[in-house]
Amino acid sequence: MTLKLSPPDSFDRAKMNDLIKRRFFYDNSFAIYGGITGQYDFGPMGCDLVDNMLAEWHKHFVIQERMLKVNCSILTPETVLKASGHVDKFADYMVKDVKSGECFRLDHLIKQHFEKKMADKKTSQEEKEIIKRKINLLEGMTMEEMDGVVKEYDMKSPLTGNDLSDAVEFNLMFPICIGPTGTLKGFLRPETAQGIFVNFKRLLEYNQGKLPFACAQVGNAYRNEISPRSGLLRVREFTMAEIEHFCDPDDKSHNKFSQVAGVEVTLYSACAQMDGESAKRTTIGEAVRGLGLPSLGLLSTPMEVGALDFFLSDRSYILGHLPTQADVTVREALNQSPPPHFTHASRWYRHVESFGHNERLNFPGERRSLEQLTGGRQKGLVANETLGYFMARIQQYLLKIGVNPKKLRFRQHLSNEMAHYACDCWDAECLTSYGWIECVGCADRSAYDLTQHTKGSSVKMCVERLLKEPQMVDSVVAVTDKGAIGKAFKKDAKAVQEALASLSSEESEKMDKALSENGEYELNGYKLSRAMVPSFKKEQKKVHVEEVVPSVIEPSFGVGRVFYALLEHSFRVREDDDKRTFFSLPPVVAPIKVSVLPLSSKQDFVPFTDKLADALTELNLPVRVDDSTGSIGRRYARTDEIAIPFGVTVDFDTVNNTPHTVTLRERDSTEQVRMPIDEVPLTVKKLADGKILWKEVTDKWPKFVAQETTK
Amino acid sequence: MTLKLSPPDSFDRAKMNDLIKRRFFYDNSFAIYGGITGQYDFGPMGCDLVDNMLAEWHKHFVIQERMLKVNCSILTPETVLKASGHVDKFADYMVKDVKSGECFRLDHLIKQHFEKKMADKKTSQEEKEIIKRKINLLEGMTMEEMDGVVKEYDMKSPLTGNDLSDAVEFNLMFPICIGPTGTLKGFLRPETAQGIFVNFKRLLEYNQGKLPFACAQVGNAYRNEISPRSGLLRVREFTMAEIEHFCDPDDKSHNKFSQVAGVEVTLYSACAQMDGESAKRTTIGEAVRGLGLPSLGLLSTPMEVGALDFFLSDRSYILGHLPTQADVTVREALNQSPPPHFTHASRWYRHVESFGHNERLNFPGERRSLEQLTGGRQKGLVANETLGYFMARIQQYLLKIGVNPKKLRFRQHLSNEMAHYACDCWDAECLTSYGWIECVGCADRSAYDLTQHTKGSSVKMCVERLLKEPQMVDSVVAVTDKGAIGKAFKKDAKAVQEALASLSSEESEKMDKALSENGEYELNGYKLSRAMVPSFKKEQKKVHVEEVVPSVIEPSFGVGRVFYALLEHSFRVREDDDKRTFFSLPPVVAPIKVSVLPLSSKQDFVPFTDKLADALTELNLPVRVDDSTGSIGRRYARTDEIAIPFGVTVDFDTVNNTPHTVTLRERDSTEQVRMPIDEVPLTVKKLADGKILWKEVTDKWPKFVAQETTK
């Protein structure tokens, strides 16, 4: 995540935060007890907005794509997270103030220190250049390297000026003991994905054994952040909405890809980032098929080798496919098995440079496309159709709920930030006053997770795939003496026969050897003798299916981050009054759809207000009645603040004239029409569901102008 | 909760569990790693069913009642749960197997031991009588008393026969450390309610300072159960849906009560339970107004005194209202300050008996109604309109989602099981194969929670209530020397003046004394001298409002328990084939609304199947396409199993004849009609939303009979 301070045009974060706090969209948890960092409570507005975002998410993904959905445990035993790699790897580096004990995240501390130095007039130009370079290197540094930087610059605690401890790794998971004995160790899950992976077999069965299928999960996850800041962007408790799409590893096409191929996206590729270029507009179809970015289809510069390496994450594959004329140094460097953070082309370039060669990447006369070099596995910038399909669908969802399309891009992970098993990963990033922030990740995780859990649990996680044509395979089969086995095991004889029939060739050979050497062999607890299994024979078997571990494409939504970006993108200040701030949320996600405002507190207004509010409620529309004594303008402003898109005013004309009419107002334009009160509920329902637009209302009913400013 | 084994008519739990597991409604979490007790993963069917139940809950309560909704942190600092009482009191008693370390919940262990003894032929009738009595007493026993029972009967570990440790209290909350230093202790919340209470001030402000209002929250809670059993009924991680309705403590009427007064409910009152009577049918109106149960309006027997005590939970109030002729022993017993579990009439009876009196409850000639005795605070069986209103709404909700009305009752808490602060509490219980299980609690928690958090946080949680007429109150006010204060504090002078103006009378007196004695006083960090505040004067102030702490009525849903009861209530076996089991869930909560089944795998069926499925999906209806090769009857059975209420079959007539028609089938009746394919999507949408009934479909379209059994 890049956290640059590049505030969009005239956005005033303090002003927005004031509104958020005042109308309780969200606020610090447990504030009456002094609050707690990194935890937030969502008030009525925030809670309803999140719920509406998730309801739309459910429709957009789960229902429209006919996905499965699960809801799995958050308390997770250690063995599960050991297998997934979280116990060993899910850590940040941390230093402590040696006196106060205050903890700091190491990379943040260094960055903060450097930023201060960069802003300092006393820092020379030369020093600034060095610091700039070090900031760029920061993300790929080991703990020891970072520790070296802290010592080199003699960094102290930014709060107290005290010395800092050596760096340590701090695992971000919250440990927990399950049950009363304290012996069953576990953690609060750090992501929802694992719950889907451990249920893979059940889900596959539910899907009648067929690929592809997708499974979604929405729920909480927990990360014990070292020093959370940046409001909702870095918290200890958060909601994720994740999808795991399981597909054939050799066929990542998507049957609905053609429906999204024309969707325009802004892509900020790994190469563009490395080359200091900007993001590019293209269609997702071009990005996957590689038509729009031909320069990427060639391989001759170090950058291109790096890019290839990046795309494939498979060094041995590159070695096998390198042009024969490739400089020996390329092979040498590849064989050096550089650590993962060297696979990035620019780093690798430096690494290779350390060998003292300069002409090492010379492939004279041979410029081949990426597609040729990868045997068709990789054509364009985005690794495959399924990944591209989800990127387009993610964008459609974000725009539907109100994200500003000009402040949305997809950034490709650099290889040093991508998990080592991932093939390709694109983050949907939103531009906010904190810079571009990652809101949705979309990664091709390959077969990593299922492979890990197969190892961890000894339960095989794979699918059977029909072979194009049956194959003959050699197998070693036990020849049994049924009589001897029946006599020895009686009612268990059948089970023993079955166990013998299902032996693999390796097991058969092992057993044959053991019986020859020791005369007996234990199988599933049964002691077998040579007499029971006199011999083994070699057979040819016809096999129709093969087992493959599915690949996983994972769109993963940080719900709180999308929520925050949405608030920034929809925050508005009225042109004529900079104290009137509001959120311009689309009706589909607005927490309350309509307000009812009686112009007077006189008793004869009450039946109209009540009847209208009840009729709206009857249609399951969240309604807010504001019968307080403020001026109508002030009450409109209050309803605008909480993003209510439509407001109905019951005025003196309503009460005194038949047919009874009211005014209906739209939040963003502040336009009003006058219409019969009985027409209001269904009209608002259609507006709220997005079935009609405001324009259709203003076309149909006369405009009304007087009310907003009058008492 | 009563956990009697009284299975309903011919229900086969093993058969249902087989279906639940096979079609992955839910199952043990982390099963591939051996599973874990007390935790469950909800598969596609279970997850969608819960989501639909909660969506309906949101409409029924949050939208229809215009409630606020929040989503608060689960990680909760210790101070918060100390104030709420959970740190000290949220515990069960536990014994350990001294050798294996296995833990047992004490009351469960005793009950299990006794049940075994009761079933033993060797146990004499006399012994059985004693054991029966002890089982009845169990719930009110102290830890020491229970420990005594364990020793008296020489109980051993039921698993190993080993000796058991002495009993200990075991707090059921999961402890957790927040942040990297390990110093901030907390817990996973054991209920969602506290998040609402700590946000009370913000919510009140959001509601513009007015009572009553309600706030809802849906989310996870955690209890580290000692030895969870009984499937979903006792788990460590569960979803709650709670509502806190804040109202004037002296006015618990409800403005919509008249809308539900006629709702018939089955009430199992505390008195009926104590007297061994059965539950009674009445209307909620009668239950609140006390018309239907006149015998409860009188107070002359020990039972009635107990009932009164029970209703009020306020011994001093009873003492003040006792008839003057009341036997001295009654007063004596009340003044004994019996421990809470003695307040139950029958226990109290025994307690009083121990004083050696027999005529202690003699109120000659004076039989007064409960209403008279409570000064109008308590009229009927249910404490007040708001409590009654929610009971009726809870019932309406449960019936809407498919709970069997014959297997639903409200059971009033006995005073020894009710939290000591509660005024009245009724559990909505569902009859299952585990007996009557508590699914929804509905309690009047009085002002307890807000009072506790006011104490804990020093932040006042109350509302201002307009006095009927203004009152004059004495107050002590500081007379200040503005010049001296201005000179001393400059720009802070205004803040100092304001602080002085807002002093309470007590603070003023304290300050006056301190200034006289020491010559100075520190106020909000400002040092004040006598010269700045030369004197204090007494004033009479006119006061228009008073502060009161709101009462809380709390409907609290155990979502997993409602879910389980719903499954049992809707489990069905086809009369003609006992292998065909299914769930008869109402369309509104059914996970998938419609299936599409092509009768043949021929290519010309595909366009019809696809187009229909897409059209249904377009209407946001969850659809399942089953194009597998099984017979149509078998495929219907598969869709019935997962409760799909409607099924469309694309057959040869569809493909060959125009207009293209299909069959539409209803799950419970297995009736089918033949209708044009284009009419299907909207018809199913209306059926799924409950806008039309199946009968309207069979009235309109010709019945179809042939298909179910043919290939």
Contacts between the chains, C-beta under 8 A, distances in Angstrom:
chain1	res1	chain2	res2	distance
A	23	B	206	7.2
A	24	B	199	7.9
A	24	B	202	4.9
A	24	B	203	7.5
A	24	B	205	7.6
A	24	B	206	5.2
A	27	B	202	6.8
A	29	B	72	6.4
A	29	B	73	4.1
A	29	B	195	7.9
A	30	B	73	7.2
A	30	B	76	7.3
A	30	B	77	6.0
A	30	B	80	5.8
A	30	B	198	5.8
A	31	B	198	7.8
A	32	B	198	5.6
A	32	B	201	7.2
A	32	B	453	6.9
A	32	B	457	4.2
A	32	B	459	4.3
A	33	B	77	6.4
A	33	B	79	5.2
A	33	B	80	5.7
A	33	B	198	7.2
A	33	B	456	7.3
A	33	B	457	5.2
A	36	B	73	7.7
A	36	B	77	6.0
A	36	B	178	6.9
A	36	B	184	7.5
A	37	B	179	7.9
A	38	B	179	7.9
A	39	B	73	4.5
A	39	B	75	6.3
A	40	B	73	7.3
A	41	B	70	6.3
A	41	B	71	7.1
A	41	B	72	4.3
A	41	B	73	6.2
A	41	B	195	6.5
A	41	B	199	6.0
A	42	B	70	6.2
A	42	B	71	4.2
A	42	B	72	7.5
A	43	B	68	7.8
A	43	B	70	5.8
A	43	B	199	7.1
A	43	B	202	6.3
A	43	B	203	7.5
A	43	B	206	6.8
A	44	B	68	4.0
A	44	B	69	5.7
A	44	B	70	6.5
A	44	B	203	7.5
A	44	B	206	6.0
A	44	B	215	7.6
A	46	B	71	7.4
A	47	B	69	4.7
A	47	B	70	5.3
A	47	B	71	4.4
A	48	B	69	6.1
A	50	B	71	6.8
A	51	B	58	7.6
A	51	B	69	7.5
A	55	B	55	7.8
A	58	B	51	7.6
A	59	B	620	5.2
A	62	B	622	7.9
A	63	B	617	6.5
A	63	B	620	5.4
A	63	B	621	7.5
A	63	B	622	5.5
A	64	B	617	6.0
A	64	B	620	8.0
A	66	B	617	7.0
A	66	B	622	7.6
A	66	B	623	6.5
A	66	B	624	7.6
A	66	B	625	7.8
A	68	B	43	7.8
A	68	B	44	4.1
A	69	B	44	5.7
A	69	B	47	4.7
A	69	B	48	6.1
A	69	B	51	7.5
A	70	B	41	6.3
A	70	B	42	6.2
A	70	B	43	5.8
A	70	B	44	6.5
A	70	B	47	5.3
A	71	B	41	7.1
A	71	B	42	4.2
A	71	B	46	7.4
A	71	B	47	4.5
A	71	B	50	6.8
A	72	B	29	6.4
A	72	B	41	4.3
A	72	B	42	7.5
A	73	B	29	4.1
A	73	B	30	7.2
A	73	B	36	7.7
A	73	B	39	4.5
A	73	B	40	7.3
A	73	B	41	6.2
A	73	B	237	5.7
A	74	B	220	6.8
A	74	B	237	6.2
A	75	B	39	6.3
A	75	B	174	7.8
A	75	B	222	7.4
A	75	B	236	6.6
A	75	B	237	5.6
A	76	B	30	7.3
A	77	B	30	6.0
A	77	B	33	6.4
A	77	B	36	6.0
A	79	B	33	5.2
A	80	B	30	5.7
A	80	B	33	5.7
A	94	B	180	6.1
A	101	B	181	5.6
A	101	B	183	7.7
A	102	B	181	7.6
A	103	B	179	7.5
A	103	B	180	4.3
A	103	B	181	5.8
A	170	B	180	5.5
A	174	B	75	7.8
A	174	B	176	5.7
A	174	B	177	7.7
A	176	B	174	5.7
A	176	B	176	6.3
A	176	B	188	7.8
A	177	B	174	7.7
A	178	B	36	6.9
A	178	B	224	7.3
A	178	B	236	6.9
A	179	B	37	7.9
A	179	B	38	7.9
A	179	B	103	7.5
A	179	B	224	6.8
A	179	B	226	7.9
A	180	B	94	6.1
A	180	B	103	4.3
A	180	B	170	5.6
A	180	B	224	6.7
A	180	B	226	5.0
A	180	B	227	7.9
A	181	B	101	5.6
A	181	B	102	7.6
A	181	B	103	5.9
A	183	B	101	7.8
A	184	B	36	7.5
A	188	B	176	7.8
A	195	B	29	8.0
A	195	B	41	6.5
A	198	B	30	5.8
A	198	B	31	7.8
A	198	B	32	5.6
A	198	B	33	7.2
A	199	B	24	7.9
A	199	B	41	6.0
A	199	B	43	7.1
A	201	B	32	7.1
A	202	B	24	4.9
A	202	B	27	6.8
A	202	B	43	6.3
A	203	B	24	7.5
A	203	B	43	7.5
A	203	B	44	7.5
A	205	B	24	7.6
A	206	B	23	7.2
A	206	B	24	5.3
A	206	B	43	6.8
A	206	B	44	6.0
A	208	B	628	6.0
A	215	B	44	7.6
A	220	B	74	6.8
A	220	B	220	6.9
A	222	B	75	7.4
A	224	B	178	7.3
A	224	B	179	6.8
A	224	B	180	6.7
A	226	B	179	7.9
A	226	B	180	4.9
A	227	B	180	7.9
A	236	B	75	6.6
A	236	B	178	6.9
A	237	B	73	5.7
A	237	B	74	6.2
A	237	B	75	5.6
A	453	B	32	6.9
A	456	B	33	7.3
A	457	B	32	4.2
A	457	B	33	5.2
A	459	B	32	4.3
A	617	B	63	6.5
A	617	B	64	6.0
A	617	B	66	7.0
A	620	B	59	5.2
A	620	B	63	5.4
A	620	B	64	8.0
A	621	B	63	7.5
A	622	B	62	7.9
A	622	B	63	5.5
A	622	B	66	7.6
A	623	B	66	6.5
A	624	B	66	7.7
A	625	B	66	7.8
A	628	B	208	6.1
